[in-house]
Amino acid sequence: MSLIVGVDDYSSESDIIIIPSALDFVSQDEMLTPLGRLDKYVASENIFNRQMVARSLLDTLKAVNEDERDCITVLERVGRLADDSEPTVRAELMEQVPHIAIFCQENRPSIPFAFSKYLLPIVVRYLADQNNQVRKTSQAALLVLLEQELIERGDIETLVCPVLVDLTAPDSNDDVKTEAMAIICKMAPMVGKDITERLFLPRFCEMCCDCRMFHVRKVCAANFGDICSVVGGDATEELLLPRFFQLCSDNVWGVRKACAECFMTVSSSTSQEVRRTKLSSLFISLISDPSRWVSTQQKGGFLPFGNPQPEGKHTTSNEKDDSPADISEPSSLSEPVEESPSVSPQDSIPEQELYNSFHFWRMPIAEMDLDIELLQHGESCQQESPSPSHGKTKASAPVLDRKQLEELIENLEPHIDDPDVKAQVEVLTAALRATTMDSHLEDAFLEPRDSKGGHHHDNPFGVKGYRVVMFDRGSSWCISHGDDSELSDSSFSPEDEKKSKHQDVIPQALLDQYLSMTDPSRAQTVDMEIAKHCAYSLPGVAMTLGRQNWHCLRDTYETLASDMQWKVRRTLAFSIHELALILGDQLTAADLVPIFNSFLKDLDEVRVGVLKHLYDFLKLLHQETRRKYLYQLQEFLVTDNSRNWRFRSELAEQLVLLLELYSGQDVYDYLRPLSFSLCTDRVSSVRWTSYKLVSEIIRKVASCQVLLADFLSELVDKFCHSHKWSGRQAFTFVCQLVIEDDCVSLEQFSEHLLAPLLQLASDPVANVRVLLAKTIRQSLMEREYFLHSANSHQEALEQTLVALQMDLDKDVKYFASVHPGSTRISEDAMSTTSSTY
């Protein structure tokens, strides 16, 4: 098509000027084949044209799908496009690679080498691209390809893994190194234990000690738990735990925080013995970390207790430490902090301790003479009682030794009035006790001395009037009073034994720390959410300790149950049934029932926790105790907000379950009024559940003719004869449920319910008659009992059905005439009644 300009009646043909139209170019492109258009624009100088080519590669492949050689040609053009100098073109190409790979796998099984030959090398090459956007896109594409299992295992091992390992080399670019390590950590669960352990684990351990780039260490720390889960317990304990100890004592608080977030996952990959002897002391060191952003991460769960929180998010490689800076670490996190000049090379400090923030920020400690007598006694104890792990290489935990702990606590004593300082002293005291865990027979004597220069009773670790002797004898921890020979449990006074919280299941220091976290003053000054996390973990703590050690937690549970924050009480209310299952009936009746009763009178936000598991809790009680709650069930009908219909719906569901716990007489006396009240609720969802409740009550009392007759008589009076059409419809639906679920015999149904039901054929409301027609046609007439000619009710049923078939309402007429097999009973009934509420 052309445009003719300047033509008039007097011009000659030579005067006509022909100007090409833009449509000429469009028609030329349309005449090109898909490959022709690809070749035309892949070499275009216009960047947007090349971007368009990259974006349309999948469409081009689909267009030439029938010709295998054309498909190979398109893939070859992809390699040419991958060399484009424009980063946006390369990024656009990389976004299309996963889609192209899926297409090749689904539609071109005859060329299985297409992906590994043409596409995978581009993805791997772009991992080291100079442009950040291209690198990010290639990393995302690689993870998608791995998740979709589009890369052969051999290609992963020979093409992908070596490149990633090379990118994390010490001389690699900092950003590239960090990103590559993040990819390695994310790949580990996808490639499995073998590849991870052979190819990735050595470099991962090396990067954990990267002293130049804290970002790399932070990535390793954030993903440490995932790596441990992949490689298993042996590799974790032998190779990874020493690196984890180093990271937990890193001089950058962001790295320590990442360790705290994954601590539970790491501990799950180790044995119980390692948790007890090594990780418990490490856990305490994180709890007592100078940075609150580290210590508060540990409030969500304790590693031996088996009730982990949802873990914190992992930090990606390009994420900055933008959390509020802690006053205890004023240094910039953009550069690694140099080693403290106050720590001399002569100090016998483990390598992991060199980067501990305590050593960096502490004031130089004055030289002090050692207590020779105490030192000799300690050495003799070690010689007589060697550690069980003697001869086995053990990673040194980044915790302070006993003498350093004592000196630190002594320095904090003048400021004990500060709640924060008091909390730190309590934690450090627990850490001091934990140091005895490494050598199970080590004794720590804290004896009062006379006025000639010895220790005094104000020692923060001493108990006034007592000489504290702490040792693990396989049964308990002891406190003795008097001579050295009096090392027995009988030395406890009843009051002191009640106050003690000692047990032998988990490291005592961990339990002490957990119990201290529920201190109300600490919750108000340190962290308002700490009590809620303690409440969440308490069933796990109780399960680990066992019911024999419930005395250790009783006071703590009562404290949490009376916490001023309703969220704390709500957490306990939702788990009280689990705790009852752990403790057994006797402890439940003694310690949990009073708290359960208090929850019943609490806010709706707390009561709903009790209500959701009402059956689970009451079934654990003795029958006499259980019957007392029958009087309180009606209190659930009263809520703080009348619009809280879900509360009433939950009550109806629980009442259905509770029927098996009580006798027919109790059900009639106490649950019958509740069921009738719920059947008249304003919300249809509550009513539907209540209809099921009524039918189950009928089943429960069916064995007693007197109770059954009274209940059905009241049902007829309240609903069948109700002045509200919704009540009459409810009666019809209950009758349908009773028949379909076989709640009573057909003789009992005919005697008490059939006549009132058939009277509804003349109901003025069509919706009632519709449901009646369904009930007769789909439920009653399907029973052989009502079809027998000798049955006296057959004639009444047929006459009612004929009357409904002649009804003026077309829906009534339809359901009275339709064959029962052509409709679904429950769906039809639900749709009819729900549409009318």
C-alpha positions in Angstrom: 0.0 0.0 0.0 1.3 3.5 -1.0 0.2 7.0 -0.5 -0.3 9.1 -3.7 0.4 12.8 -3.2 0.1 15.8 -5.7 -2.2 14.2 -8.3 -4.8 16.4 -10.1 -6.7 16.3 -13.3 -4.0 18.2 -15.2 -0.9 16.4 -14.0 0.9 13.8 -16.1 2.0 10.4 -14.9 5.5 11.7 -14.5 4.4 14.2 -11.9 3.0 11.5 -9.5 5.1 11.1 -6.3 4.9 7.8 -4.5 5.7 7.8 -0.7 6.2 4.4 1.1 3.8 3.9 4.0 4.8 2.5 7.4 2.4 -0.4 6.7 4.9 -1.5 4.1 7.4 -2.3 6.8 4.9 -4.1 8.9 3.9 -6.3 6.0 7.6 -7.0 5.3 8.0 -8.3 8.9 4.9 -10.4 8.6 6.3 -12.0 5.5 9.4 -13.1 7.5 9.6 -16.5 9.2 10.0 -16.6 13.0 13.7 -17.4 12.5 14.0 -14.5 10.0 12.5 -12.0 12.5 14.8 -13.4 15.2 17.9 -13.0 13.0 16.8 -9.5 11.9 16.4 -8.1 15.4 19.0 -10.0 17.4 21.6 -7.9 15.5 19.7 -4.6 15.8 21.5 -1.6 17.2 18.3 -0.6 19.1 18.5 -1.9 22.7 14.8 -2.3 23.0 14.7 -4.5 19.9 17.2 -6.8 21.4 15.2 -6.8 24.7 12.1 -7.7 22.7 14.0 -10.6 21.1 15.0 -12.0 24.5 11.4 -11.6 25.8 9.9 -13.4 22.8 12.3 -16.4 22.6 9.7 -18.7 24.1 7.1 -17.7 21.6 9.6 -18.2 18.8 10.3 -21.7 20.1 6.6 -22.5 20.2 6.3 -21.3 16.6 9.0 -23.6 15.3 8.1 -26.5 17.6 7.4 -28.9 14.8 11.0 -28.7 13.3 13.8 -29.9 15.6 16.5 -28.2 13.5 14.7 -24.9 13.9 14.5 -25.3 17.6 18.3 -25.9 17.7 18.8 -22.8 15.6 16.8 -20.7 18.1 18.8 -22.1 21.0 22.0 -21.2 19.1 20.7 -17.6 18.8 20.3 -17.6 22.5 24.0 -18.0 22.9 24.6 -15.1 20.6 22.2 -13.0 22.6 24.0 -14.0 25.9 27.1 -12.1 24.7 25.1 -8.8 24.4 27.0 -5.9 25.9 23.8 -4.3 27.4 23.1 -5.6 30.9 19.3 -5.1 30.6 19.3 -7.5 27.6 21.3 -10.1 29.5 19.0 -9.8 32.5 15.9 -10.1 30.3 17.4 -13.2 28.7 18.0 -14.8 32.1 14.4 -14.2 33.2 13.3 -16.3 30.2 15.7 -19.2 30.7 13.6 -21.2 33.3 10.5 -20.9 31.0 12.6 -22.0 28.0 14.0 -24.9 30.0 10.6 -26.1 31.1 9.4 -25.9 27.5 12.4 -27.9 26.2 11.8 -30.6 28.8 8.1 -30.9 28.1 8.1 -30.6 24.4 11.4 -31.7 23.1 12.3 -35.1 24.8 14.2 -36.0 21.6 16.9 -33.4 22.4 17.6 -33.8 26.1 21.0 -32.2 25.7 19.5 -28.8 24.6 19.4 -27.4 28.1 22.8 -28.5 29.4 24.5 -27.5 26.1 22.9 -24.1 25.3 21.3 -22.7 28.5 23.0 -24.0 31.6 26.4 -22.6 30.6 24.9 -19.1 30.3 23.3 -19.4 33.8 26.6 -20.4 35.3 28.5 -17.7 33.5 26.1 -15.0 34.6 26.7 -15.9 38.3 30.0 -13.9 38.0 28.6 -11.1 35.8 29.9 -7.6 36.6 26.3 -6.3 36.6 24.4 -6.7 39.9 21.0 -7.1 38.2 22.3 -9.8 35.9 23.9 -11.7 38.8 20.7 -11.5 40.8 18.6 -12.7 37.9 20.9 -15.7 37.2 20.9 -16.7 40.9 17.1 -16.7 41.0 17.0 -18.6 37.7 19.4 -21.2 39.1 17.3 -21.8 42.1 14.2 -22.2 40.0 15.9 -24.7 37.8 17.1 -26.7 40.8 13.6 -26.6 42.4 12.0 -27.8 39.2 14.7 -30.5 38.9 15.6 -29.4 35.4 19.4 -29.8 35.9 20.9 -33.2 35.7 22.8 -34.3 38.8 25.9 -34.8 36.8 25.7 -31.2 35.5 25.2 -29.9 39.0 28.4 -31.7 40.2 30.6 -30.8 37.2 29.3 -27.5 35.9 27.5 -25.6 38.7 29.2 -26.6 42.0 32.8 -25.9 40.9 31.9 -22.5 39.7 30.2 -21.6 42.9 33.2 -22.8 45.0 35.6 -20.8 42.8 33.4 -17.7 43.3 33.9 -18.0 47.1 37.7 -18.1 46.8 39.5 -15.7 49.1 40.6 -13.5 46.2 37.1 -13.3 44.8 35.1 -10.0 44.6 33.5 -9.4 48.0 29.9 -9.0 46.7 30.3 -12.0 44.4 31.7 -14.1 47.2 28.8 -13.2 49.6 26.2 -13.9 47.0 27.8 -17.2 45.9 27.9 -18.4 49.5 24.2 -17.5 49.9 23.5 -19.6 46.8 25.5 -22.5 48.1 23.5 -22.5 51.4 20.2 -22.4 49.5 21.4 -25.2 47.1 22.4 -27.6 49.9 19.0 -28.9 50.7 18.3 -29.4 47.0 21.4 -31.2 46.1 21.5 -33.5 49.1 24.1 -34.7 51.6 26.6 -36.3 49.3 27.3 -33.2 47.1 27.1 -30.8 50.0 29.5 -32.8 52.1 32.1 -33.4 49.3 32.0 -30.1 47.5 30.5 -27.4 49.7 31.3 -28.2 53.3 35.0 -27.5 53.2 34.5 -24.1 51.7 31.6 -23.4 54.0 33.7 -24.1 57.1 36.4 -21.8 55.6 34.0 -19.0 55.0 32.8 -19.2 58.6 36.2 -17.9 59.6 36.5 -15.2 57.0 38.0 -12.5 59.2 37.8 -9.8 56.5 34.1 -9.8 55.4 31.5 -10.0 58.2 28.8 -10.3 55.5 30.1 -13.7 54.5 30.2 -14.8 58.1 26.6 -13.5 58.6 25.4 -15.5 55.6 27.0 -18.6 57.0 25.5 -18.1 60.4 22.1 -17.4 59.0 22.1 -20.7 57.1 24.0 -22.8 59.5 21.0 -24.8 60.6 20.1 -25.7 57.1 23.6 -27.0 56.4 23.6 -29.0 59.6 20.3 -30.6 58.7 21.7 -31.6 55.3 25.0 -33.1 56.3 23.7 -34.9 59.4 24.9 -35.3 63.0 28.4 -36.8 62.5 29.6 -34.0 60.2 27.8 -31.4 62.4 29.5 -32.4 65.6 32.9 -33.1 64.0 33.3 -30.2 61.5 30.6 -27.6 62.0 30.2 -27.2 65.7 33.7 -25.6 66.2 32.8 -23.1 63.5 29.5 -22.5 65.1 31.2 -21.7 68.4 33.4 -19.2 66.6 30.4 -17.5 65.0 28.5 -17.3 68.3 31.4 -15.3 69.7 31.9 -13.1 66.6 32.7 -9.4 67.2 29.8 -8.3 65.1 26.5 -8.6 66.8 24.6 -9.2 63.6 26.5 -12.5 63.2 25.8 -13.6 66.7 22.1 -12.7 66.2 22.0 -14.9 63.1 23.4 -17.7 65.2 20.8 -17.2 67.9 18.0 -17.4 65.3 19.2 -20.8 63.9 20.3 -22.3 67.3 17.3 -24.6 67.5 17.9 -26.1 64.1 21.6 -26.6 64.9 20.8 -28.3 68.2 18.3 -30.6 66.4 21.2 -32.0 64.4 23.3 -33.0 67.4 23.0 -35.7 70.0 21.5 -35.2 73.4 24.9 -35.5 75.0 26.3 -32.7 72.9 23.4 -30.5 73.7 23.9 -31.1 77.4 27.7 -30.8 77.6 28.5 -28.2 74.9 25.5 -26.4 73.5 23.9 -25.6 76.8 26.8 -23.4 77.9 26.9 -21.8 74.5 23.2 -21.1 74.7 23.7 -19.4 78.0 26.5 -17.2 76.5 24.1 -16.0 73.8 21.4 -15.3 76.4 23.8 -13.2 78.4 25.1 -11.4 75.3 25.8 -7.7 75.8 23.6 -6.9 72.8 19.9 -7.2 73.5 19.3 -7.9 69.8 21.2 -11.1 70.3 20.0 -12.2 73.8 16.3 -11.5 73.0 16.4 -13.9 70.1 16.8 -16.8 72.6 13.6 -16.0 74.4 11.4 -18.0 72.0 12.5 -21.5 73.0 15.1 -23.6 74.8 17.1 -26.1 72.8 16.6 -29.2 75.0 12.9 -28.6 75.5 11.6 -29.7 72.1 9.1 -26.9 71.5 10.8 -24.6 69.0 9.3 -21.3 67.9 8.9 -20.3 64.3 12.4 -19.3 63.5 13.5 -15.9 62.5 14.2 -15.1 58.8 17.5 -15.8 57.3 19.6 -12.9 56.3 20.5 -12.7 52.7 23.9 -11.8 51.4 23.1 -8.3 50.3 21.2 -7.3 53.4 22.7 -4.6 55.5 22.8 -4.6 59.3 20.2 -1.9 59.7 18.8 -2.9 63.1 19.1 -0.4 65.9 22.6 -0.2 67.1 23.2 -1.4 70.6 25.0 0.8 73.1 27.3 -2.0 74.1 28.7 -2.2 70.5 29.2 1.3 69.2 31.6 0.3 66.4 30.6 0.5 62.8 29.6 -2.8 61.2 30.8 -1.9 57.8 34.3 -2.9 58.7 35.6 -5.7 60.9 36.6 -4.7 64.4 40.2 -5.1 65.2 41.4 -7.3 68.1 41.3 -5.6 71.5 44.7 -4.1 72.4 43.9 -4.9 76.1 44.2 -8.6 75.5 47.9 -9.5 75.6 49.3 -12.3 73.5 50.4 -14.0 76.8 46.8 -14.5 77.8 45.8 -18.1 77.4 42.5 -17.4 75.5 41.2 -19.9 73.0 41.1 -18.7 69.4 37.3 -18.5 69.4 37.5 -16.2 72.4 39.7 -13.6 70.7 36.8 -12.0 69.0 34.4 -12.2 71.9 32.9 -8.8 72.5 33.6 -9.2 76.2 37.3 -9.3 75.7 37.2 -6.3 73.4 35.1 -3.9 75.5 36.1 -4.9 79.0 38.3 -2.9 81.2 41.7 -4.6 81.8 41.4 -6.9 84.8 44.0 -6.5 87.5 46.4 -9.4 88.2 45.2 -11.5 91.1 46.9 -14.2 93.1 45.5 -17.6 92.8 44.1 -19.5 95.8 46.8 -22.2 95.8 44.9 -24.5 98.1 41.8 -24.3 96.0 43.8 -24.7 92.8 45.5 -27.8 94.2 42.2 -29.2 95.3 40.7 -28.7 91.8 43.7 -30.3 90.2 43.5 -33.3 92.5 39.8 -33.7 91.7 40.5 -33.6 88.0 43.2 -36.3 88.4 40.9 -38.5 90.4 37.8 -38.0 88.2 38.8 -37.7 84.6 36.2 -36.3 82.2 34.3 -39.0 80.2 35.3 -37.2 77.1 39.0 -37.4 77.9 41.1 -38.0 74.8 38.4 -36.8 72.5 38.8 -33.5 70.6 36.2 -31.1 71.9 35.4 -27.6 70.6 35.9 -25.0 73.3 32.7 -23.0 73.9 32.9 -19.2 73.8 32.1 -18.9 77.5 34.1 -17.4 80.3 35.9 -19.6 82.8 34.8 -19.7 86.5 37.3 -17.1 87.6 36.3 -14.6 84.9 32.6 -15.1 85.7 33.2 -14.5 89.4 35.2 -11.3 88.7 32.5 -10.0 86.3 29.7 -10.6 88.7 31.7 -8.9 91.5 32.1 -5.8 89.3 28.4 -5.8 88.6 27.4 -6.1 92.3 27.5 -2.4 93.1 24.9 -1.8 90.4 22.6 -4.6 91.4 19.7 -2.1 91.9 19.4 -1.8 88.2 16.9 -4.4 86.9 19.0 -5.0 83.8 22.1 -5.5 85.8 20.3 -7.8 88.2 19.1 -9.9 85.3 22.7 -10.1 83.9 23.9 -11.2 87.3 21.3 -13.9 87.5 22.3 -15.2 84.0 26.0 -15.1 84.8 25.4 -16.9 88.0 23.6 -19.6 86.0 26.5 -19.7 83.6 28.9 -20.2 86.6 26.9 -23.2 87.7 26.9 -24.5 84.1 30.7 -24.6 84.0 30.6 -27.7 86.3 28.7 -29.6 83.6 31.8 -30.3 81.5 33.4 -32.4 84.2 30.6 -34.2 85.9 32.4 -34.8 89.2 33.9 -31.3 89.6 33.2 -29.7 92.9 33.0 -25.9 93.4 33.4 -24.9 97.0 32.3 -21.5 98.1 33.1 -21.5 101.8 32.8 -18.6 104.2 36.1 -17.7 105.8 37.0 -16.0 109.0 38.0 -12.4 109.4 41.6 -13.1 108.6 41.2 -12.3 104.9 39.0 -15.1 103.6 35.8 -15.1 101.6 32.8 -13.4 103.2 29.1 -14.3 103.2 28.3 -11.6 100.7 29.7 -13.7 97.9 27.0 -13.5 95.2 27.2 -17.3 94.7 26.9 -18.3 98.3 23.8 -19.1 100.3 23.9 -17.5 103.7 24.6 -20.1 106.3 25.3 -22.8 103.7 28.4 -24.1 101.9 27.3 -24.7 98.3 28.6 -27.9 96.9 27.6 -28.5 93.3 28.2 -31.8 91.6 26.3 -34.1 89.2 25.9 -37.5 90.9 23.4 -38.7 88.4 20.4 -37.9 90.5 20.3 -34.4 91.8 22.2 -31.3 92.8 22.8 -30.9 96.5 23.3 -28.1 99.0 24.9 -29.1 102.2 25.1 -27.4 105.6 27.8 -28.3 108.0 30.7 -30.8 107.7 32.0 -32.1 104.4 30.5 -35.5 105.1 27.0 -34.2 105.0 26.4 -34.4 101.3 22.9 -35.7 101.2 19.4 -34.6 100.2 18.4 -34.9 103.9 20.3 -31.7 104.5 17.4 -29.7 102.8 14.9 -28.1 105.1 11.3 -28.4 103.8 11.3 -24.7 102.9 14.6 -24.8 101.1 13.6 -27.9 99.2 10.4 -26.2 98.1 12.3 -23.2 96.8 14.9 -25.3 95.0 14.2 -26.1 91.3 16.8 -28.8 90.8 16.4 -31.8 88.5 18.7 -34.1 86.5 17.0 -34.1 83.1 18.5 -31.0 81.5 21.4 -28.7 82.4 20.3 -26.9 85.5 21.6 -23.6 84.2 19.2 -23.7 81.3 16.2 -24.3 83.5 17.3 -21.5 85.9 17.5 -19.2 83.0 14.1 -20.1 81.7 12.6 -19.6 85.2 14.2 -16.2 85.5 12.7 -15.0 82.3 9.3 -15.0 83.8 10.2 -12.5 86.5 7.6 -9.7 86.1 10.2 -6.9 86.7 12.3 -8.3 83.9 9.4 -8.5 81.6 8.7 -4.8 82.1 12.2 -3.6 81.8 13.8 -6.0 79.3 11.2 -7.2 76.9 7.4 -7.2 77.1 7.1 -10.2 74.8 9.3 -12.5 76.9 6.5 -13.8 79.1 4.5 -14.8 76.0 7.3 -16.8 74.6 7.9 -18.5 77.9 4.2 -19.4 78.1 4.4 -20.8 74.6 7.4 -23.0 75.4 6.1 -24.2 78.8 4.4 -27.4 77.6 7.6 -28.4 75.8 9.6 -27.7 79.0 7.2 -29.8 81.0 7.3 -32.7 78.6 11.1 -32.8 78.7 11.3 -32.6 82.4 8.5 -35.1 83.0 5.7 -35.0 85.5 8.2 -36.0 88.3 9.8 -32.6 88.0 6.6 -30.5 87.7 7.5 -28.9 91.0 10.2 -27.0 89.1 7.6 -25.3 86.9 4.6 -25.0 89.2 5.3 -21.5 90.5 6.4 -20.3 87.0 3.1 -21.6 85.5 1.1 -19.9 88.2 3.0 -16.7 87.6 2.3 -16.8 83.9 -1.3 -17.7 84.4 -1.8 -14.5 86.4 0.2 -12.3 84.0 -1.2 -8.9 83.4 -1.0 -9.4 79.6 -3.9 -11.2 78.2 -1.8 -12.6 75.4 0.2 -14.5 77.9 -2.9 -16.0 79.5 -4.4 -16.8 76.1 -1.3 -18.7 75.1 -1.6 -20.9 78.3 -5.3 -21.3 77.7 -4.7 -22.8 74.3 -2.2 -25.3 75.6 -3.6 -26.3 79.0 -5.1 -29.5 77.6 -1.6 -30.5 76.4 -0.1 -29.8 79.7 -2.8 -31.8 81.4 -2.0 -34.8 79.2 1.7 -34.5 80.3 1.0 -34.2 84.0 -1.7 -36.8 84.5 -5.0 -36.7 86.3 -3.7 -36.1 89.9 -1.4 -33.1 89.1 -4.0 -31.7 86.7 -6.7 -31.8 89.4 -4.4 -30.2 92.0 -2.6 -27.5 89.9 -4.3 -27.0 86.6 -8.0 -27.1 87.4 -7.9 -23.9 89.5 -6.1 -22.1 86.6 -8.6 -23.6 84.2 -11.4 -22.2 86.3 -9.8 -18.7 86.2 -9.5 -18.9 82.5 -13.2 -19.6 82.2 -14.0 -16.2 83.7 -11.3 -14.3 81.7 -11.6 -12.2 78.6 -13.1 -13.8 75.5 -9.7 -13.8 73.9 -8.5 -16.1 76.7 -11.8 -18.1 77.1 -11.7 -19.1 73.5 -8.5 -21.0 74.1 -10.1 -23.0 76.8 -13.3 -23.5 74.7 -11.5 -24.8 71.6 -10.1 -27.7 73.7 -12.8 -28.0 76.3 -13.4 -31.7 75.5 -9.7 -32.5 75.4 -9.3 -31.1 78.9 -12.5 -32.4 80.5 -12.0 -36.0 79.3 -8.7 -36.1 81.4 -10.6 -35.3 84.6 -12.3 -37.7 87.0 -16.0 -38.0 86.5 -16.9 -36.2 89.7 -14.7 -33.2 88.8 -15.9 -33.3 85.2 -19.6 -33.0 86.3 -18.9 -29.8 88.1 -18.4 -28.1 84.8 -21.9 -28.8 83.6 -23.1 -25.9 85.7 -20.6 -23.5 84.0 -21.3 -24.4 80.3 -24.1 -21.9 80.0 -21.6 -19.2 80.9 -20.1 -19.6 77.4 -23.3 -18.2 75.9 -22.4 -14.8 77.4 -19.6 -13.0 75.5 -18.0 -9.6 75.7 -19.1 -9.0 72.2 -22.5 -10.3 71.0 -21.2 -10.3 67.4 -18.6 -12.9 68.3 -20.6 -15.7 66.6 -17.6 -17.9 66.1 -17.4 -18.3 69.9 -20.9 -19.7 69.9 -20.2 -21.9 66.9 -17.2 -23.4 68.6 -19.3 -24.0 71.7 -21.8 -26.0 69.6 -19.0 -28.1 68.2 -17.5 -28.8 71.6 -20.9 -29.8 73.0 -21.2 -32.5 70.4 -18.0 -34.0 71.6 -18.9 -33.6 75.3 -22.0 -35.8 74.9 -19.8 -39.0 75.3 -18.5 -37.8 78.7 -21.8 -37.5 80.5 -24.9 -39.6 81.2 -28.2 -39.2 79.4 -29.7 -37.6 82.4 -26.9 -35.0 82.6 -27.2 -34.3 78.9 -30.9 -33.8 79.3 -30.6 -31.6 82.3 -27.7 -29.3 81.2 -27.0 -29.6 77.5 -30.6 -29.6 76.3 -31.2 -25.9 77.2 -27.9 -24.9 75.5 -28.7 -26.8 72.3 -32.2 -25.2 72.0 -30.7 -21.8 72.6 -28.0 -22.2 70.0 -30.6 -23.5 67.5 -32.2 -20.0 67.6 -29.0 -18.1 67.1 -29.0 -15.2 64.7 -26.2 -16.6 62.6 -26.9 -19.5 60.3 -23.5 -21.1 60.7 -24.2 -21.5 64.5 -27.6 -22.9 63.9 -26.4 -25.5 61.4 -23.9 -26.9 63.9 -26.6 -26.8 66.6 -29.0 -28.9 64.5 -26.3 -31.6 64.5 -26.0 -31.2 68.3 -29.8 -31.7 68.8 -29.8 -34.9 66.6 -26.8 -36.3 68.6 -28.6 -35.5 71.9 -31.6 -37.5 70.6 -29.3 -40.4 70.0 -27.8 -40.0 73.5 -31.2 -40.1 75.3 -32.8 -42.7 73.0 -32.1 -45.5 75.4 -34.3 -43.9 78.0 -37.9 -43.7 76.8 -38.9 -41.1 79.4 -36.1 -38.8 78.5 -36.6 -39.3 74.8 -40.3 -38.6 75.0 -39.8 -35.4 77.0 -37.0 -34.2 74.8 -38.9 -34.7 71.5 -42.1 -33.2 73.0 -40.2 -30.1 73.9 -38.6 -30.1 70.4 -42.0 -30.2 68.8 -43.4 -27.4 71.0 -40.4 -25.1 70.6 -39.8 -25.5 66.9 -42.5 -27.3 65.0 -45.1 -25.1 66.6 -42.9 -22.0 66.5 -44.4 -18.8 65.3 -41.2 -18.2 63.3 -40.8 -20.0 60.0 -37.1 -20.4 60.7 -38.0 -22.5 63.8 -40.3 -24.7 61.8 -37.7 -25.2 59.1 -35.1 -26.1 61.8 -37.5 -28.8 63.1 -37.7 -30.2 59.6 -34.0 -30.3 59.1 -33.5 -32.0 62.6 -36.0 -34.6 61.5 -34.0 -35.2 58.3 -30.7 -35.6 60.3 -32.3 -38.0 62.8 -33.5 -40.3 59.9 -30.3 -40.1 57.9 -27.9 -40.6 60.9 -30.2 -43.3 62.5 -30.3 -41.5 65.8 -33.5 -43.3 66.8 -35.4 -46.3 65.5 -38.0 -45.7 62.9 -40.7 -46.8 65.3 -39.6 -44.1 67.8 -39.5 -41.5 65.0 -43.0 -42.4 63.8 -44.4 -42.3 67.3 -43.0 -38.9 68.3 -42.0 -36.9 65.2 -43.7 -38.1 62.1 -47.2 -36.6 62.7 -45.9 -33.1 63.6 -43.6 -33.2 60.6 -46.4 -34.0 58.1 -48.5 -31.1 59.4 -45.9 -28.7 58.0 -47.2 -29.6 54.5 -49.7 -26.7 54.9 -47.1 -24.3 56.2 -47.6 -20.8 54.7 -43.8 -20.4 54.0 -42.6 -22.1 50.8 -39.1 -22.7 52.2 -40.5 -24.9 54.9 -42.5 -26.9 52.5 -39.5 -27.3 50.1 -37.4 -28.8 52.9 -40.3 -31.0 53.9 -40.6 -32.3 50.4 -36.9 -33.2 50.3 -37.1 -34.9 53.7 -40.1 -37.1 52.7 -38.9 -37.9 49.2 -35.2 -38.4 49.9 -35.1 -39.7 53.4 -38.4 -41.2 54.6 -39.6 -42.8 51.3 -36.2 -44.5 50.9 -36.8 -46.5 54.1 -38.3 -49.9 53.6 -40.2 -49.4 56.9 -42.4 -46.7 55.4 -43.0 -48.5 52.1 -44.5 -51.6 53.6 -48.2 -51.8 52.9 -48.9 -52.9 56.5 -47.4 -49.8 57.9 -50.1 -47.5 59.2 -48.0 -44.4 58.3 -47.6 -45.2 54.6 -51.0 -43.7 53.6 -50.3 -40.5 55.5 -46.9 -40.1 53.8 -48.3 -40.7 50.3 -51.1 -38.2 50.8 -48.7 -35.6 52.0 -46.4 -36.2 49.1 -49.3 -35.9 46.6 -50.3 -32.6 48.2 -46.8 -31.3 47.9 -46.6 -32.4 44.3 -49.6 -30.2 43.6 -48.2 -27.2 45.5 -48.4 -23.8 43.8 -44.7 -23.2 44.4 -42.6 -24.7 41.6 -39.7 -25.6 43.9 -41.9 -27.5 46.3 -43.5 -29.3 43.4 -40.1 -30.2 41.9 -38.6 -31.6 45.1 -41.7 -33.6 45.8 -41.6 -35.2 42.4 -37.9 -35.7 41.6 -36.3 -39.1 42.0 -34.1 -39.1 45.1 -31.2 -40.5 43.2 -31.0 -37.4 41.0 -30.1 -34.9 43.7 -27.6 -34.7 46.6 -29.6 -34.5 49.8 -27.2 -32.5 52.0 -26.3 -30.0 49.3 -30.0 -29.4 48.4 -31.0 -29.0 51.9 -28.2 -26.6 52.7 -28.7 -24.5 49.7 -32.4 -24.1 50.3 -32.2 -23.2 54.0 -29.1 -21.0 53.8 -30.6 -18.9 51.1 -33.5 -18.0 53.3 -31.6 -16.8 56.4 
